[in-house]
């Protein structure tokens, strides 16, 4: 599979760093995961292999995500068909040789809110729960030296490979691993992102401690998660579903989340953005045809979910490992 070649490049990138030994073990770990695979993996990877051969002559990763080059209409139609074989697309949008992949999330809006507070130039970055890798490309655009993302979802991996197919030299890698499959105390990344992950964790403090263990001394955590209003003792624990999601455990207030980060040993904790998610930012499209946020909110009151809980509001906090 294309993947082994990718790991060779990753090992070269991480040679001489605290992550060298971990990267040496990755081929065996990934091969073991591929042996288990997924029932749809062959079909999804077939869509990647069906991508037409095209050359990128211009690309943009800083202001938005797009690349372009010579491409006639029949080839563009073949490209769109192959990319549609990887539906649903959740994070984006992507502009590829004139094909607009209109994803469920306007992830570019979130990135615009976060980017002004980041300093990624020359940094080695880990993106936990990276999805299809949209934010990883934007991290490269912001100057990151290299980006490694982990997400166990095989469809997201194939979506990433579809993009990487056209930008093979870029120092960005998607590993189909869960966070729990990383070795403890890697202590090798300058910046670690955890966006949209914390509320899925049954033990949020443990998640914060594990994120800290991935960072070098002085490294920075960028944490984005669902929050509620309230003081430092305010935490919402949904009885069952939250916005139709089953696996949502803890929604803290921003002051509570700041307290959690300090208890986990982080310093210089600061909240840089709080935004209610709008039905323009997350919605169904031709590239993600399932129900989305508009169907998860009270139709008579968009400030509440169907369950009568506060509608999704997300905060971004940045903290440093001392």
Kinemage of the C-alpha trace (Angstrom):
@kinemage 1
@onewidth
@group {chain A} dominant
@subgroup {mainchain}
@vectorlist {calphas} color= white
{ca unk a 1} P 0.000 0.000 0.000
{ca unk a 2} L 1.100 3.610 -0.609
{ca unk a 3} L 1.362 3.934 3.140
{ca unk a 4} L 4.734 2.271 3.669
{ca unk a 5} L 6.455 4.813 1.399
{ca unk a 6} L 4.862 7.591 3.417
{ca unk a 7} L 6.246 6.141 6.638
{ca unk a 8} L 9.760 6.047 5.184
{ca unk a 9} L 9.538 9.800 4.646
{ca unk a 10} L 8.128 10.270 8.159
{ca unk a 11} L 11.005 8.290 9.664
{ca unk a 12} L 13.497 10.483 7.815
{ca unk a 13} L 11.685 13.577 9.071
{ca unk a 14} L 11.828 12.381 12.686
{ca unk a 15} L 15.397 11.011 12.629
{ca unk a 16} L 17.438 12.496 15.442
{ca unk a 17} L 14.361 13.733 17.335
{ca unk a 18} L 12.766 12.328 20.512
{ca unk a 19} L 10.241 10.642 18.184
{ca unk a 20} L 12.809 8.565 16.271
{ca unk a 21} L 12.215 5.302 18.156
{ca unk a 22} L 8.452 5.656 17.902
{ca unk a 23} L 8.634 6.217 14.144
{ca unk a 24} L 10.747 3.070 13.763
{ca unk a 25} L 7.936 1.011 15.288
{ca unk a 26} L 5.192 2.543 13.155
{ca unk a 27} L 5.393 0.299 10.037
{ca unk a 28} L 4.691 -2.822 12.064
{ca unk a 29} L 1.909 -1.107 14.002
{ca unk a 30} L 0.247 0.220 10.829
{ca unk a 31} L 0.574 -3.146 9.068
{ca unk a 32} L -1.186 -4.800 12.014
{ca unk a 33} L -3.999 -2.259 11.770
{ca unk a 34} L -4.308 -2.781 8.019
{ca unk a 35} L -4.548 -6.549 8.567
{ca unk a 36} L -7.740 -5.904 10.537
{ca unk a 37} L -8.851 -3.071 8.258
{ca unk a 38} L -12.478 -2.190 7.586
{ca unk a 39} L -15.154 -3.690 5.359
{ca unk a 40} L -15.261 -0.607 3.135
{ca unk a 41} L -11.524 0.084 3.075
{ca unk a 42} L -10.944 -1.568 -0.295
{ca unk a 43} L -13.737 0.488 -1.886
{ca unk a 44} L -12.499 3.731 -0.343
{ca unk a 45} L -8.917 3.087 -1.310
{ca unk a 46} L -10.160 2.206 -4.797
{ca unk a 47} L -11.525 5.746 -5.031
{ca unk a 48} L -8.059 7.090 -4.160
{ca unk a 49} L -6.496 4.899 -6.836
{ca unk a 50} L -9.079 6.144 -9.365
{ca unk a 51} L -7.875 9.744 -9.023
{ca unk a 52} L -6.639 11.059 -12.369
{ca unk a 53} L -2.989 11.958 -12.770
{ca unk a 54} L -2.652 15.738 -12.473
{ca unk a 55} L 0.151 18.151 -11.611
{ca unk a 56} L -0.245 20.925 -9.080
{ca unk a 57} L 1.243 24.169 -10.390
{ca unk a 58} L -0.216 26.488 -7.751
{ca unk a 59} L -1.353 25.908 -4.190
{ca unk a 60} L -2.666 27.937 -1.270
{ca unk a 61} L -2.595 26.678 2.316
{ca unk a 62} L -2.393 29.909 4.309
{ca unk a 63} L -5.561 31.845 3.397
{ca unk a 64} L -7.633 28.787 2.441
{ca unk a 65} L -7.057 25.314 1.004
{ca unk a 66} L -6.796 25.082 -2.760
{ca unk a 67} L -4.554 23.776 -5.463
{ca unk a 68} L -4.768 23.977 -9.219
{ca unk a 69} L -3.030 23.097 -12.453
{ca unk a 70} L -3.797 22.080 -16.034
{ca unk a 71} L -7.038 20.065 -16.058
{ca unk a 72} L -9.560 19.619 -18.870
{ca unk a 73} L -13.282 19.089 -18.269
{ca unk a 74} L -13.350 15.270 -18.759
{ca unk a 75} L -10.450 14.920 -16.286
{ca unk a 76} L -12.157 17.270 -13.838
{ca unk a 77} L -15.315 15.144 -14.055
{ca unk a 78} L -13.252 12.011 -13.338
{ca unk a 79} L -11.653 13.761 -10.368
{ca unk a 80} L -15.051 14.748 -8.963
{ca unk a 81} L -16.382 11.208 -9.394
{ca unk a 82} L -13.402 9.723 -7.549
{ca unk a 83} L -13.724 12.246 -4.704
{ca unk a 84} L -17.457 11.538 -4.467
{ca unk a 85} L -16.514 7.918 -3.835
{ca unk a 86} L -15.230 9.152 -0.455
{ca unk a 87} L -18.483 10.807 0.685
{ca unk a 88} L -19.289 11.873 3.402
{ca unk a 89} L -16.760 14.710 3.615
{ca unk a 90} L -17.034 16.414 7.020
{ca unk a 91} L -14.036 18.782 7.383
{ca unk a 92} L -13.052 21.299 4.725
{ca unk a 93} L -13.775 22.888 2.290
{ca unk a 94} L -11.283 21.881 -0.411
{ca unk a 95} L -10.819 23.439 -3.837
{ca unk a 96} L -9.064 20.900 -6.086
{ca unk a 97} L -8.420 21.677 -9.766
{ca unk a 98} L -11.736 23.536 -9.903
{ca unk a 99} L -13.710 20.902 -7.982
{ca unk a 100} L -15.284 22.465 -4.884
{ca unk a 101} L -15.674 19.926 -2.076
{ca unk a 102} L -18.380 21.581 0.017
{ca unk a 103} L -17.931 19.783 3.328
{ca unk a 104} L -20.363 19.560 6.254
{ca unk a 105} L -18.211 21.887 8.358
{ca unk a 106} L -16.897 25.282 7.323
{ca unk a 107} L -13.660 24.333 9.077
{ca unk a 108} L -12.005 27.365 7.511
{ca unk a 109} L -14.164 29.575 9.758
{ca unk a 110} L -12.866 27.844 12.879
{ca unk a 111} L -9.299 28.084 11.598
{ca unk a 112} L -9.711 31.830 11.003
{ca unk a 113} L -10.741 32.195 14.659
{ca unk a 114} L -7.800 30.141 15.938
{ca unk a 115} L -4.950 31.070 13.579
{ca unk a 116} L -4.227 34.597 14.898
{ca unk a 117} L -3.183 33.119 18.255
{ca unk a 118} L -0.839 30.445 16.896
{ca unk a 119} L 2.907 30.466 16.361
{ca unk a 120} L 3.667 27.380 14.293
{ca unk a 121} L 6.713 28.456 12.288
{ca unk a 122} L 9.308 25.674 12.401
{ca unk a 123} L 7.238 23.611 14.835
{ca unk a 124} L 6.765 19.836 14.930
{ca unk a 125} L 3.001 19.400 15.370
{ca unk a 126} L 0.665 16.593 16.465
{ca unk a 127} L -3.051 16.775 15.582
{ca unk a 128} L -5.069 14.393 17.779
{ca unk a 129} L -8.344 13.332 16.145
{ca unk a 130} L -7.262 14.938 12.881
{ca unk a 131} L -10.241 13.750 10.811
{ca unk a 132} L -9.437 13.955 7.115
{ca unk a 133} L -6.479 16.242 7.784
{ca unk a 134} L -7.948 19.590 6.768
{ca unk a 135} L -6.413 21.442 9.709
{ca unk a 136} L -3.050 19.727 9.193
{ca unk a 137} L -2.737 21.355 5.775
{ca unk a 138} L -3.624 24.718 7.289
{ca unk a 139} L -0.963 24.153 9.983
{ca unk a 140} L 1.594 23.650 7.220
{ca unk a 141} L 0.340 26.828 5.592
{ca unk a 142} L 0.946 28.619 8.900
{ca unk a 143} L 4.592 27.555 8.791
{ca unk a 144} L 4.754 24.239 10.683
{ca unk a 145} L 7.904 22.243 9.937
{ca unk a 146} L 5.998 18.935 9.964
{ca unk a 147} L 2.563 17.715 11.021
{ca unk a 148} L 1.521 14.252 12.183
{ca unk a 149} L -2.180 13.509 12.618
{ca unk a 150} L -3.832 10.522 14.234
{ca unk a 151} L -7.394 9.322 13.692
{ca unk a 152} L -8.560 5.693 13.578
{ca unk a 153} L -11.272 6.372 10.970
{ca unk a 154} L -10.334 4.650 7.694
{ca unk a 155} L -12.547 6.847 5.514
{ca unk a 156} L -10.821 9.954 6.888
{ca unk a 157} L -7.466 8.346 6.101
{ca unk a 158} L -8.501 7.750 2.484
{ca unk a 159} L -9.761 11.329 2.148
{ca unk a 160} L -6.386 12.518 3.402
{ca unk a 161} L -4.571 10.223 0.957
{ca unk a 162} L -6.661 11.661 -1.883
{ca unk a 163} L -5.287 15.119 -1.088
{ca unk a 164} L -1.746 13.935 -0.328
{ca unk a 165} L -1.760 12.151 -3.710
{ca unk a 166} L -1.374 15.591 -5.309
{ca unk a 167} L 0.985 17.060 -2.685
{ca unk a 168} L 3.250 14.071 -1.982
{ca unk a 169} L 6.285 16.068 -0.876
{ca unk a 170} L 4.528 17.997 1.859
{ca unk a 171} L 5.726 16.970 5.372
{ca unk a 172} L 2.301 15.881 6.632
{ca unk a 173} L 1.240 12.372 7.669
{ca unk a 174} L -2.046 10.797 8.757
{ca unk a 175} L -1.741 7.695 10.940
{ca unk a 176} L -4.844 5.487 11.403
{ca unk a 177} L -4.286 5.244 15.146
{ca unk a 178} L -6.348 6.051 18.217
{ca unk a 179} L -4.738 8.349 20.774
{ca unk a 180} L -4.525 5.399 23.162
{ca unk a 181} L -2.283 3.600 20.671
{ca unk a 182} L 0.506 6.161 21.042
{ca unk a 183} L 3.275 5.231 23.475
{ca unk a 184} L 3.275 7.084 26.766
{ca unk a 185} L 5.466 10.121 27.384
{ca unk a 186} L 6.473 10.774 23.775
{ca unk a 187} L 7.557 14.296 24.764
{ca unk a 188} L 8.493 15.078 21.175
{ca unk a 189} L 6.049 17.636 19.745
{ca unk a 190} L 6.330 21.421 19.981
{ca unk a 191} L 2.585 21.928 19.538
{ca unk a 192} L -0.298 19.509 20.092
{ca unk a 193} L -3.832 20.148 18.857
{ca unk a 194} L -6.903 18.472 20.340
{ca unk a 195} L -9.954 19.869 18.572
{ca unk a 196} L -13.375 18.312 19.039
{ca unk a 197} L -12.050 15.414 21.128
{ca unk a 198} L -12.280 16.248 24.846
{ca unk a 199} L -16.073 15.925 25.143
{ca unk a 200} L -15.868 12.382 23.764
{ca unk a 201} L -13.554 11.360 26.633
{ca unk a 202} L -14.927 9.666 29.723
{ca unk a 203} L -11.939 10.936 31.677
{ca unk a 204} L -11.136 14.471 30.480
{ca unk a 205} L -8.338 15.125 32.983
{ca unk a 206} L -6.542 11.963 31.848
{ca unk a 207} L -6.852 13.209 28.262
{ca unk a 208} L -5.212 16.501 29.233
{ca unk a 209} L -2.403 14.678 31.046
{ca unk a 210} L -1.816 12.439 28.028
{ca unk a 211} L -1.714 15.471 25.722
{ca unk a 212} L 0.861 17.084 28.011
{ca unk a 213} L 2.992 13.933 27.819
{ca unk a 214} L 3.208 14.357 24.027
{ca unk a 215} L 4.745 17.815 24.341
{ca unk a 216} L 8.360 18.858 24.710
{ca unk a 217} L 9.160 21.047 27.707
{ca unk a 218} L 7.731 24.474 26.971
{ca unk a 219} L 5.462 23.029 24.267
{ca unk a 220} L 1.988 24.375 23.587
{ca unk a 221} L -1.442 22.746 23.668
{ca unk a 222} L -4.271 24.066 21.485
{ca unk a 223} L -7.539 22.709 22.887
{ca unk a 224} L -10.952 23.175 21.275
{ca unk a 225} L -14.074 21.667 22.818
{ca unk a 226} L -17.747 22.173 23.613
{ca unk a 227} L -18.441 24.412 26.602
{ca unk a 228} L -21.359 25.817 28.601
{ca unk a 229} L -21.800 29.075 30.484
{ca unk a 230} L -20.995 29.186 34.181
{ca unk a 231} L -18.372 29.484 36.889
{ca unk a 232} L -15.370 27.253 37.601
{ca unk a 233} L -17.599 24.555 39.135
{ca unk a 234} L -20.082 24.396 36.248
{ca unk a 235} L -19.976 21.208 34.135
{ca unk a 236} L -22.811 19.758 32.065
{ca unk a 237} L -23.056 15.960 31.954
{ca unk a 238} L -25.744 14.947 29.431
{ca unk a 239} L -28.128 12.251 30.640
{ca unk a 240} L -28.130 10.504 27.268
{ca unk a 241} L -27.591 12.268 23.954
{ca unk a 242} L -26.308 15.755 23.278
{ca unk a 243} L -27.313 17.246 19.906
{ca unk a 244} L -28.116 13.643 18.946
{ca unk a 245} L -24.548 12.507 19.761
{ca unk a 246} L -24.385 9.566 22.147
{ca unk a 247} L -20.746 9.786 23.170
{ca unk a 248} L -20.656 13.223 24.803
{ca unk a 249} L -19.593 13.094 28.434
{ca unk a 250} L -18.478 16.439 29.870
{ca unk a 251} L -19.174 20.009 28.761
{ca unk a 252} L -17.348 22.328 31.175
{ca unk a 253} L -17.600 26.080 31.457
{ca unk a 254} L -14.548 27.998 30.254
{ca unk a 255} L -13.460 28.735 33.860
{ca unk a 256} L -13.826 25.034 34.715
{ca unk a 257} L -11.782 24.056 31.673
{ca unk a 258} L -9.074 26.533 32.643
{ca unk a 259} L -9.058 24.967 36.115
{ca unk a 260} L -8.777 21.456 34.620
{ca unk a 261} L -5.790 22.549 32.532
{ca unk a 262} L -4.051 24.036 35.566
{ca unk a 263} L -4.764 20.907 37.610
{ca unk a 264} L -3.225 18.868 34.774
{ca unk a 265} L -0.047 20.913 35.153
{ca unk a 266} L -0.360 23.432 32.338
{ca unk a 267} L 0.606 27.087 32.756
{ca unk a 268} L -0.155 30.295 30.822
{ca unk a 269} L -3.708 29.024 30.291
{ca unk a 270} L -5.826 31.393 28.224
{ca unk a 271} L -9.092 31.258 26.314
{ca unk a 272} L -8.738 32.875 22.892
{ca unk a 273} L -12.175 32.253 21.376
{ca unk a 274} L -15.731 31.302 22.318
{ca unk a 275} L -18.217 30.866 19.458
{ca unk a 276} L -21.688 29.404 19.191
{ca unk a 277} L -21.803 27.023 16.217
{ca unk a 278} L -24.236 28.312 13.603
{ca unk a 279} L -26.303 26.331 11.120
{ca unk a 280} L -24.226 27.998 8.407
{ca unk a 281} L -21.006 26.600 9.869
{ca unk a 282} L -22.238 22.985 10.173
{ca unk a 283} L -24.879 21.711 7.766
{ca unk a 284} L -25.719 19.032 5.218
{ca unk a 285} L -24.343 19.474 1.679
{ca unk a 286} L -24.096 17.441 -1.516
{ca unk a 287} L -20.831 16.093 -0.084
{ca unk a 288} L -22.376 15.134 3.297
{ca unk a 289} L -26.032 14.276 2.866
{ca unk a 290} L -26.856 13.030 6.360
{ca unk a 291} L -28.530 15.029 9.111
{ca unk a 292} L -26.442 17.849 10.528
{ca unk a 293} L -26.696 20.655 13.072
{ca unk a 294} L -30.002 22.174 11.819
{ca unk a 295} L -31.697 18.830 12.536
{ca unk a 296} L -30.070 18.562 15.986
{ca unk a 297} L -31.458 21.844 17.325
{ca unk a 298} L -34.904 22.657 18.693
{ca unk a 299} L -36.733 23.890 15.571
{ca unk a 300} L -38.541 26.532 17.637
{ca unk a 301} L -35.449 27.707 19.537
{ca unk a 302} L -31.973 27.360 18.016
{ca unk a 303} L -30.402 28.234 21.368
{ca unk a 304} L -31.338 24.735 22.579
{ca unk a 305} L -30.634 21.232 21.291
{ca unk a 306} L -33.410 18.737 20.570
{ca unk a 307} L -32.801 17.426 24.089
{ca unk a 308} L -33.432 20.881 25.581
{ca unk a 309} L -29.757 21.484 26.445
{ca unk a 310} L -27.707 24.587 25.529
{ca unk a 311} L -26.867 24.617 21.812
{ca unk a 312} L -23.274 23.833 20.808
{ca unk a 313} L -20.797 26.520 21.831
{ca unk a 314} L -17.096 25.893 21.320
{ca unk a 315} L -14.099 27.420 23.047
{ca unk a 316} L -10.432 27.429 22.084
{ca unk a 317} L -7.874 27.465 24.887
{ca unk a 318} L -4.104 27.597 24.621
{ca unk a 319} L -1.828 26.414 27.411
{ca unk a 320} L 1.874 25.664 27.867
{ca unk a 321} L 3.717 22.734 29.380
{ca unk a 322} L 6.221 24.157 31.885
